[in-house]
Amino acid sequence: MNKKWAIKRITINLASVESEKLEKYCASTGRPATDVIRELIRSLVITQQETPEEPT
């Protein structure tokens, strides 16, 4: 897959338990955290929500 990435850098705050879990997962799979997080985001299901009406 040869795509140019439109980069947007984000910072996330994780609890120590969450950070440790991510680090252990990355170590056991040999994958970088960026790839793991990107895959998790791609797997999110977005449902269409009715947007509230604008006040007139």
mmCIF file of the N, C-alpha and C atoms, coordinates in Angstrom:
data_MODEL
# 
_entry.id   MODEL 
# 
loop_
_atom_site.group_PDB 
_atom_site.id 
_atom_site.type_symbol 
_atom_site.label_atom_id 
_atom_site.label_alt_id 
_atom_site.label_comp_id 
_atom_site.label_asym_id 
_atom_site.label_entity_id 
_atom_site.label_seq_id 
_atom_site.pdbx_PDB_ins_code 
_atom_site.Cartn_x 
_atom_site.Cartn_y 
_atom_site.Cartn_z 
_atom_site.occupancy 
_atom_site.B_iso_or_equiv 
_atom_site.pdbx_formal_charge 
_atom_site.auth_seq_id 
_atom_site.auth_comp_id 
_atom_site.auth_asym_id 
_atom_site.auth_atom_id 
_atom_site.pdbx_PDB_model_num 
ATOM 1   N N  . MET A 1 1  ? 0.860   -1.180 0.000  1.00 0.00 ? 1  MET A N  1 
ATOM 2   C CA . MET A 1 1  ? 0.000   0.000  0.000  1.00 0.00 ? 1  MET A CA 1 
ATOM 3   C C  . MET A 1 1  ? 0.895   1.227  0.000  1.00 0.00 ? 1  MET A C  1 
ATOM 4   N N  . ASN A 1 2  ? 0.860   1.984  -1.074 1.00 0.00 ? 2  ASN A N  1 
ATOM 5   C CA . ASN A 1 2  ? 1.719   3.151  -1.203 1.00 0.00 ? 2  ASN A CA 1 
ATOM 6   C C  . ASN A 1 2  ? 0.866   4.412  -1.201 1.00 0.00 ? 2  ASN A C  1 
ATOM 7   N N  . LYS A 1 3  ? 0.556   4.884  -0.008 1.00 0.00 ? 3  LYS A N  1 
ATOM 8   C CA . LYS A 1 3  ? -0.264  6.087  0.158  1.00 0.00 ? 3  LYS A CA 1 
ATOM 9   C C  . LYS A 1 3  ? 0.576   7.153  0.825  1.00 0.00 ? 3  LYS A C  1 
ATOM 10  N N  . LYS A 1 4  ? 0.271   8.387  0.493  1.00 0.00 ? 4  LYS A N  1 
ATOM 11  C CA . LYS A 1 4  ? 0.851   9.478  1.268  1.00 0.00 ? 4  LYS A CA 1 
ATOM 12  C C  . LYS A 1 4  ? -0.074  9.720  2.444  1.00 0.00 ? 4  LYS A C  1 
ATOM 13  N N  . TRP A 1 5  ? 0.492   9.788  3.625  1.00 0.00 ? 5  TRP A N  1 
ATOM 14  C CA . TRP A 1 5  ? -0.305  9.993  4.828  1.00 0.00 ? 5  TRP A CA 1 
ATOM 15  C C  . TRP A 1 5  ? -0.506  11.479 5.071  1.00 0.00 ? 5  TRP A C  1 
ATOM 16  N N  . ALA A 1 6  ? -1.724  11.857 5.368  1.00 0.00 ? 6  ALA A N  1 
ATOM 17  C CA . ALA A 1 6  ? -1.994  13.195 5.860  1.00 0.00 ? 6  ALA A CA 1 
ATOM 18  C C  . ALA A 1 6  ? -1.819  13.080 7.371  1.00 0.00 ? 6  ALA A C  1 
ATOM 19  N N  . ILE A 1 7  ? -0.758  13.650 7.874  1.00 0.00 ? 7  ILE A N  1 
ATOM 20  C CA . ILE A 1 7  ? -0.388  13.460 9.276  1.00 0.00 ? 7  ILE A CA 1 
ATOM 21  C C  . ILE A 1 7  ? -1.104  14.452 10.172 1.00 0.00 ? 7  ILE A C  1 
ATOM 22  N N  . LYS A 1 8  ? -1.663  13.927 11.243 1.00 0.00 ? 8  LYS A N  1 
ATOM 23  C CA . LYS A 1 8  ? -2.193  14.756 12.322 1.00 0.00 ? 8  LYS A CA 1 
ATOM 24  C C  . LYS A 1 8  ? -1.687  14.126 13.604 1.00 0.00 ? 8  LYS A C  1 
ATOM 25  N N  . ARG A 1 9  ? -0.871  14.835 14.312 1.00 0.00 ? 9  ARG A N  1 
ATOM 26  C CA . ARG A 1 9  ? -0.286  14.318 15.542 1.00 0.00 ? 9  ARG A CA 1 
ATOM 27  C C  . ARG A 1 9  ? -1.243  14.572 16.693 1.00 0.00 ? 9  ARG A C  1 
ATOM 28  N N  . ILE A 1 10 ? -1.450  13.535 17.509 1.00 0.00 ? 10 ILE A N  1 
ATOM 29  C CA . ILE A 1 10 ? -2.282  13.687 18.691 1.00 0.00 ? 10 ILE A CA 1 
ATOM 30  C C  . ILE A 1 10 ? -1.505  13.196 19.907 1.00 0.00 ? 10 ILE A C  1 
ATOM 31  N N  . THR A 1 11 ? -1.889  13.684 21.038 1.00 0.00 ? 11 THR A N  1 
ATOM 32  C CA . THR A 1 11 ? -1.320  13.245 22.307 1.00 0.00 ? 11 THR A CA 1 
ATOM 33  C C  . THR A 1 11 ? -2.454  12.664 23.126 1.00 0.00 ? 11 THR A C  1 
ATOM 34  N N  . ILE A 1 12 ? -2.221  11.490 23.706 1.00 0.00 ? 12 ILE A N  1 
ATOM 35  C CA . ILE A 1 12 ? -3.250  10.901 24.559 1.00 0.00 ? 12 ILE A CA 1 
ATOM 36  C C  . ILE A 1 12 ? -2.687  10.697 25.956 1.00 0.00 ? 12 ILE A C  1 
ATOM 37  N N  . ASN A 1 13 ? -3.541  10.840 26.927 1.00 0.00 ? 13 ASN A N  1 
ATOM 38  C CA . ASN A 1 13 ? -3.163  10.598 28.314 1.00 0.00 ? 13 ASN A CA 1 
ATOM 39  C C  . ASN A 1 13 ? -3.712  9.237  28.713 1.00 0.00 ? 13 ASN A C  1 
ATOM 40  N N  . LEU A 1 14 ? -2.828  8.366  29.182 1.00 0.00 ? 14 LEU A N  1 
ATOM 41  C CA . LEU A 1 14 ? -3.227  7.038  29.603 1.00 0.00 ? 14 LEU A CA 1 
ATOM 42  C C  . LEU A 1 14 ? -2.923  6.855  31.076 1.00 0.00 ? 14 LEU A C  1 
ATOM 43  N N  . ALA A 1 15 ? -3.791  6.127  31.750 1.00 0.00 ? 15 ALA A N  1 
ATOM 44  C CA . ALA A 1 15 ? -3.492  5.716  33.118 1.00 0.00 ? 15 ALA A CA 1 
ATOM 45  C C  . ALA A 1 15 ? -2.324  4.729  33.047 1.00 0.00 ? 15 ALA A C  1 
ATOM 46  N N  . SER A 1 16 ? -1.608  4.573  34.138 1.00 0.00 ? 16 SER A N  1 
ATOM 47  C CA . SER A 1 16 ? -0.440  3.697  34.122 1.00 0.00 ? 16 SER A CA 1 
ATOM 48  C C  . SER A 1 16 ? -0.826  2.267  33.740 1.00 0.00 ? 16 SER A C  1 
ATOM 49  N N  . VAL A 1 17 ? -1.992  1.810  34.165 1.00 0.00 ? 17 VAL A N  1 
ATOM 50  C CA . VAL A 1 17 ? -2.450  0.461  33.821 1.00 0.00 ? 17 VAL A CA 1 
ATOM 51  C C  . VAL A 1 17 ? -2.658  0.345  32.305 1.00 0.00 ? 17 VAL A C  1 
ATOM 52  N N  . GLU A 1 18 ? -3.254  1.380  31.713 1.00 0.00 ? 18 GLU A N  1 
ATOM 53  C CA . GLU A 1 18 ? -3.490  1.378  30.265 1.00 0.00 ? 18 GLU A CA 1 
ATOM 54  C C  . GLU A 1 18 ? -2.173  1.405  29.502 1.00 0.00 ? 18 GLU A C  1 
ATOM 55  N N  . SER A 1 19 ? -1.256  2.232  29.947 1.00 0.00 ? 19 SER A N  1 
ATOM 56  C CA . SER A 1 19 ? 0.044   2.333  29.304 1.00 0.00 ? 19 SER A CA 1 
ATOM 57  C C  . SER A 1 19 ? 0.802   1.005  29.376 1.00 0.00 ? 19 SER A C  1 
ATOM 58  N N  . GLU A 1 20 ? 0.775   0.376  30.533 1.00 0.00 ? 20 GLU A N  1 
ATOM 59  C CA . GLU A 1 20 ? 1.442   -0.915 30.695 1.00 0.00 ? 20 GLU A CA 1 
ATOM 60  C C  . GLU A 1 20 ? 0.815   -1.977 29.794 1.00 0.00 ? 20 GLU A C  1 
ATOM 61  N N  . LYS A 1 21 ? -0.495  -1.961 29.694 1.00 0.00 ? 21 LYS A N  1 
ATOM 62  C CA . LYS A 1 21 ? -1.194  -2.934 28.854 1.00 0.00 ? 21 LYS A CA 1 
ATOM 63  C C  . LYS A 1 21 ? -0.797  -2.743 27.390 1.00 0.00 ? 21 LYS A C  1 
ATOM 64  N N  . LEU A 1 22 ? -0.747  -1.498 26.940 1.00 0.00 ? 22 LEU A N  1 
ATOM 65  C CA . LEU A 1 22 ? -0.349  -1.207 25.567 1.00 0.00 ? 22 LEU A CA 1 
ATOM 66  C C  . LEU A 1 22 ? 1.098   -1.639 25.330 1.00 0.00 ? 22 LEU A C  1 
ATOM 67  N N  . GLU A 1 23 ? 1.980   -1.318 26.256 1.00 0.00 ? 23 GLU A N  1 
ATOM 68  C CA . GLU A 1 23 ? 3.389   -1.700 26.117 1.00 0.00 ? 23 GLU A CA 1 
ATOM 69  C C  . GLU A 1 23 ? 3.560   -3.211 26.054 1.00 0.00 ? 23 GLU A C  1 
ATOM 70  N N  . LYS A 1 24 ? 2.846   -3.941 26.912 1.00 0.00 ? 24 LYS A N  1 
ATOM 71  C CA . LYS A 1 24 ? 2.930   -5.410 26.912 1.00 0.00 ? 24 LYS A CA 1 
ATOM 72  C C  . LYS A 1 24 ? 2.399   -5.979 25.607 1.00 0.00 ? 24 LYS A C  1 
ATOM 73  N N  . TYR A 1 25 ? 1.296   -5.435 25.129 1.00 0.00 ? 25 TYR A N  1 
ATOM 74  C CA . TYR A 1 25 ? 0.731   -5.908 23.870 1.00 0.00 ? 25 TYR A CA 1 
ATOM 75  C C  . TYR A 1 25 ? 1.713   -5.672 22.724 1.00 0.00 ? 25 TYR A C  1 
ATOM 76  N N  . CYS A 1 26 ? 2.293   -4.501 22.680 1.00 0.00 ? 26 CYS A N  1 
ATOM 77  C CA . CYS A 1 26 ? 3.249   -4.170 21.620 1.00 0.00 ? 26 CYS A CA 1 
ATOM 78  C C  . CYS A 1 26 ? 4.477   -5.071 21.698 1.00 0.00 ? 26 CYS A C  1 
ATOM 79  N N  . ALA A 1 27 ? 4.950   -5.322 22.904 1.00 0.00 ? 27 ALA A N  1 
ATOM 80  C CA . ALA A 1 27 ? 6.114   -6.196 23.071 1.00 0.00 ? 27 ALA A CA 1 
ATOM 81  C C  . ALA A 1 27 ? 5.799   -7.619 22.622 1.00 0.00 ? 27 ALA A C  1 
ATOM 82  N N  . SER A 1 28 ? 4.600   -8.107 22.949 1.00 0.00 ? 28 SER A N  1 
ATOM 83  C CA . SER A 1 28 ? 4.262   -9.490 22.607 1.00 0.00 ? 28 SER A CA 1 
ATOM 84  C C  . SER A 1 28 ? 3.978   -9.670 21.119 1.00 0.00 ? 28 SER A C  1 
ATOM 85  N N  . THR A 1 29 ? 3.518   -8.607 20.448 1.00 0.00 ? 29 THR A N  1 
ATOM 86  C CA . THR A 1 29 ? 3.203   -8.710 19.020 1.00 0.00 ? 29 THR A CA 1 
ATOM 87  C C  . THR A 1 29 ? 4.317   -8.165 18.135 1.00 0.00 ? 29 THR A C  1 
ATOM 88  N N  . GLY A 1 30 ? 5.237   -7.416 18.735 1.00 0.00 ? 30 GLY A N  1 
ATOM 89  C CA . GLY A 1 30 ? 6.317   -6.822 17.949 1.00 0.00 ? 30 GLY A CA 1 
ATOM 90  C C  . GLY A 1 30 ? 5.867   -5.652 17.097 1.00 0.00 ? 30 GLY A C  1 
ATOM 91  N N  . ARG A 1 31 ? 4.727   -5.092 17.428 1.00 0.00 ? 31 ARG A N  1 
ATOM 92  C CA . ARG A 1 31 ? 4.192   -3.966 16.656 1.00 0.00 ? 31 ARG A CA 1 
ATOM 93  C C  . ARG A 1 31 ? 4.347   -2.677 17.433 1.00 0.00 ? 31 ARG A C  1 
ATOM 94  N N  . PRO A 1 32 ? 4.580   -1.562 16.741 1.00 0.00 ? 32 PRO A N  1 
ATOM 95  C CA . PRO A 1 32 ? 4.661   -0.273 17.433 1.00 0.00 ? 32 PRO A CA 1 
ATOM 96  C C  . PRO A 1 32 ? 3.292   0.201  17.902 1.00 0.00 ? 32 PRO A C  1 
ATOM 97  N N  . ALA A 1 33 ? 3.286   0.969  18.975 1.00 0.00 ? 33 ALA A N  1 
ATOM 98  C CA . ALA A 1 33 ? 2.041   1.477  19.547 1.00 0.00 ? 33 ALA A CA 1 
ATOM 99  C C  . ALA A 1 33 ? 1.230   2.268  18.520 1.00 0.00 ? 33 ALA A C  1 
ATOM 100 N N  . THR A 1 34 ? 1.899   3.014  17.673 1.00 0.00 ? 34 THR A N  1 
ATOM 101 C CA . THR A 1 34 ? 1.198   3.803  16.656 1.00 0.00 ? 34 THR A CA 1 
ATOM 102 C C  . THR A 1 34 ? 0.343   2.910  15.771 1.00 0.00 ? 34 THR A C  1 
ATOM 103 N N  . ASP A 1 35 ? 0.900   1.780  15.333 1.00 0.00 ? 35 ASP A N  1 
ATOM 104 C CA . ASP A 1 35 ? 0.137   0.872  14.475 1.00 0.00 ? 35 ASP A CA 1 
ATOM 105 C C  . ASP A 1 35 ? -1.044  0.262  15.215 1.00 0.00 ? 35 ASP A C  1 
ATOM 106 N N  . VAL A 1 36 ? -0.834  -0.110 16.469 1.00 0.00 ? 36 VAL A N  1 
ATOM 107 C CA . VAL A 1 36 ? -1.900  -0.717 17.266 1.00 0.00 ? 36 VAL A CA 1 
ATOM 108 C C  . VAL A 1 36 ? -3.038  0.279  17.460 1.00 0.00 ? 36 VAL A C  1 
ATOM 109 N N  . ILE A 1 37 ? -2.708  1.501  17.836 1.00 0.00 ? 37 ILE A N  1 
ATOM 110 C CA . ILE A 1 37 ? -3.728  2.528  18.070 1.00 0.00 ? 37 ILE A CA 1 
ATOM 111 C C  . ILE A 1 37 ? -4.455  2.862  16.772 1.00 0.00 ? 37 ILE A C  1 
ATOM 112 N N  . ARG A 1 38 ? -3.705  2.974  15.674 1.00 0.00 ? 38 ARG A N  1 
ATOM 113 C CA . ARG A 1 38 ? -4.320  3.271  14.379 1.00 0.00 ? 38 ARG A CA 1 
ATOM 114 C C  . ARG A 1 38 ? -5.313  2.173  13.991 1.00 0.00 ? 38 ARG A C  1 
ATOM 115 N N  . GLU A 1 39 ? -4.939  0.912  14.207 1.00 0.00 ? 39 GLU A N  1 
ATOM 116 C CA . GLU A 1 39 ? -5.836  -0.198 13.893 1.00 0.00 ? 39 GLU A CA 1 
ATOM 117 C C  . GLU A 1 39 ? -7.099  -0.162 14.758 1.00 0.00 ? 39 GLU A C  1 
ATOM 118 N N  . LEU A 1 40 ? -6.929  0.160  16.035 1.00 0.00 ? 40 LEU A N  1 
ATOM 119 C CA . LEU A 1 40 ? -8.095  0.254  16.918 1.00 0.00 ? 40 LEU A CA 1 
ATOM 120 C C  . LEU A 1 40 ? -9.044  1.362  16.472 1.00 0.00 ? 40 LEU A C  1 
ATOM 121 N N  . ILE A 1 41 ? -8.495  2.489  16.047 1.00 0.00 ? 41 ILE A N  1 
ATOM 122 C CA . ILE A 1 41 ? -9.328  3.597  15.578 1.00 0.00 ? 41 ILE A CA 1 
ATOM 123 C C  . ILE A 1 41 ? -10.073 3.192  14.316 1.00 0.00 ? 41 ILE A C  1 
ATOM 124 N N  . ARG A 1 42 ? -9.387  2.503  13.404 1.00 0.00 ? 42 ARG A N  1 
ATOM 125 C CA . ARG A 1 42 ? -10.035 2.059  12.165 1.00 0.00 ? 42 ARG A CA 1 
ATOM 126 C C  . ARG A 1 42 ? -11.178 1.086  12.432 1.00 0.00 ? 42 ARG A C  1 
ATOM 127 N N  . SER A 1 43 ? -11.094 0.342  13.527 1.00 0.00 ? 43 SER A N  1 
ATOM 128 C CA . SER A 1 43 ? -12.123 -0.653 13.823 1.00 0.00 ? 43 SER A CA 1 
ATOM 129 C C  . SER A 1 43 ? -13.364 -0.052 14.491 1.00 0.00 ? 43 SER A C  1 
ATOM 130 N N  . LEU A 1 44 ? -13.328 1.224  14.831 1.00 0.00 ? 44 LEU A N  1 
ATOM 131 C CA . LEU A 1 44 ? -14.472 1.872  15.459 1.00 0.00 ? 44 LEU A CA 1 
ATOM 132 C C  . LEU A 1 44 ? -15.642 1.934  14.489 1.00 0.00 ? 44 LEU A C  1 
ATOM 133 N N  . VAL A 1 45 ? -16.825 1.681  15.004 1.00 0.00 ? 45 VAL A N  1 
ATOM 134 C CA . VAL A 1 45 ? -18.040 1.760  14.196 1.00 0.00 ? 45 VAL A CA 1 
ATOM 135 C C  . VAL A 1 45 ? -18.708 3.096  14.495 1.00 0.00 ? 45 VAL A C  1 
ATOM 136 N N  . ILE A 1 46 ? -18.950 3.839  13.447 1.00 0.00 ? 46 ILE A N  1 
ATOM 137 C CA . ILE A 1 46 ? -19.589 5.150  13.584 1.00 0.00 ? 46 ILE A CA 1 
ATOM 138 C C  . ILE A 1 46 ? -21.053 5.009  13.184 1.00 0.00 ? 46 ILE A C  1 
ATOM 139 N N  . THR A 1 47 ? -21.947 5.396  14.083 1.00 0.00 ? 47 THR A N  1 
ATOM 140 C CA . THR A 1 47 ? -23.372 5.364  13.764 1.00 0.00 ? 47 THR A CA 1 
ATOM 141 C C  . THR A 1 47 ? -23.844 6.776  13.487 1.00 0.00 ? 47 THR A C  1 
ATOM 142 N N  . GLN A 1 48 ? -24.758 6.890  12.573 1.00 0.00 ? 48 GLN A N  1 
ATOM 143 C CA . GLN A 1 48 ? -25.306 8.207  12.250 1.00 0.00 ? 48 GLN A CA 1 
ATOM 144 C C  . GLN A 1 48 ? -26.250 8.628  13.357 1.00 0.00 ? 48 GLN A C  1 
ATOM 145 N N  . GLN A 1 49 ? -25.973 9.748  13.943 1.00 0.00 ? 49 GLN A N  1 
ATOM 146 C CA . GLN A 1 49 ? -26.846 10.290 14.979 1.00 0.00 ? 49 GLN A CA 1 
ATOM 147 C C  . GLN A 1 49 ? -27.592 11.472 14.412 1.00 0.00 ? 49 GLN A C  1 
ATOM 148 N N  . GLU A 1 50 ? -28.816 11.591 14.833 1.00 0.00 ? 50 GLU A N  1 
ATOM 149 C CA . GLU A 1 50 ? -29.606 12.725 14.390 1.00 0.00 ? 50 GLU A CA 1 
ATOM 150 C C  . GLU A 1 50 ? -28.994 13.988 14.977 1.00 0.00 ? 50 GLU A C  1 
ATOM 151 N N  . THR A 1 51 ? -28.732 14.977 14.133 1.00 0.00 ? 51 THR A N  1 
ATOM 152 C CA . THR A 1 51 ? -28.146 16.205 14.614 1.00 0.00 ? 51 THR A CA 1 
ATOM 153 C C  . THR A 1 51 ? -29.245 17.100 15.174 1.00 0.00 ? 51 THR A C  1 
ATOM 154 N N  . PRO A 1 52 ? -28.972 17.768 16.282 1.00 0.00 ? 52 PRO A N  1 
ATOM 155 C CA . PRO A 1 52 ? -29.986 18.668 16.856 1.00 0.00 ? 52 PRO A CA 1 
ATOM 156 C C  . PRO A 1 52 ? -30.273 19.835 15.906 1.00 0.00 ? 52 PRO A C  1 
ATOM 157 N N  . GLU A 1 53 ? -31.507 20.258 15.910 1.00 0.00 ? 53 GLU A N  1 
ATOM 158 C CA . GLU A 1 53 ? -31.893 21.371 15.037 1.00 0.00 ? 53 GLU A CA 1 
ATOM 159 C C  . GLU A 1 53 ? -31.288 22.672 15.566 1.00 0.00 ? 53 GLU A C  1 
ATOM 160 N N  . GLU A 1 54 ? -30.911 23.511 14.630 1.00 0.00 ? 54 GLU A N  1 
ATOM 161 C CA . GLU A 1 54 ? -30.394 24.836 14.975 1.00 0.00 ? 54 GLU A CA 1 
ATOM 162 C C  . GLU A 1 54 ? -31.540 25.723 15.434 1.00 0.00 ? 54 GLU A C  1 
ATOM 163 N N  . PRO A 1 55 ? -31.332 26.503 16.492 1.00 0.00 ? 55 PRO A N  1 
ATOM 164 C CA . PRO A 1 55 ? -32.395 27.440 16.907 1.00 0.00 ? 55 PRO A CA 1 
ATOM 165 C C  . PRO A 1 55 ? -32.612 28.506 15.844 1.00 0.00 ? 55 PRO A C  1 
ATOM 166 N N  . THR A 1 56 ? -33.847 28.889 15.648 1.00 0.00 ? 56 THR A N  1 
ATOM 167 C CA . THR A 1 56 ? -34.125 29.927 14.638 1.00 0.00 ? 56 THR A CA 1 
ATOM 168 C C  . THR A 1 56 ? -34.440 31.246 15.245 1.00 0.00 ? 56 THR A C  1 
# 
